[in-house]
Amino acid sequence: MSWRTGLILLLLLGALASGWALLEHRRPVVQTAKSERPDYVLHDFELTALDAEGRESFTVRAPELVRKPGDETMDLRTPVFELPNAEGKYWRVDSATGWISADQSELRLAGGVKVNSPQDDLRPVTMNTDSLRIFPKQNKATTDAVVTIVQPGSILRGRGFSVATDTKRYVLHSEVSSRYAPR
């Protein structure tokens, strides 16, 4: 065996040993799920969402918004929503948490949800519930939770609720009670 053949064999053994060492000691690549880390986070913001015709669908203010890249939804902390009605007046909706769908067709509110009719309504309405789903494009809102509706002179309470915000017609689904309190 010549010295060249020995050198080639030695280099070949060194290359194999190096490859084996790299395979044995490489660290596994940790891949994070796309939805674990937000696309962006907004602090102390105001956002106005527009419908397909360019009209205001809703406005929201909150101390924090987190957008998830996986499903493109947004989570909110203590949001305040303002929803315009047909007359251009605004319903105000407060809650502890909120969620906005990717296409902004659904809002989910939870934790101490309070809905107030426009300030200058002749018969102001306040609604309280634990959760509420709002569909701005369809002008409706629903919940399966207990709802208390307070108007001047009356208090309605029931489980399950749906309302058409454009016609101002609402339905309580079950366990309905009413208290009339004249002025």
Secondary structure, DSSP 8 states (H G I E B T S, - for coil): --HHHHHHHHHHHHHHHHHHHHHHH--------TTTS-SEEEEEEEEEEE-TTS-EEEEEEEEEEEE-TTT--EEEES-EEEEE-TTS-EEEEE-SEEEE-TTS--EEEEEEEEEE--TT-SS--EEEEEEEEEEGGGTEEEEEEEEEEEETTEEEEEEEEEEETTTTEEEEEEEEEEEE---
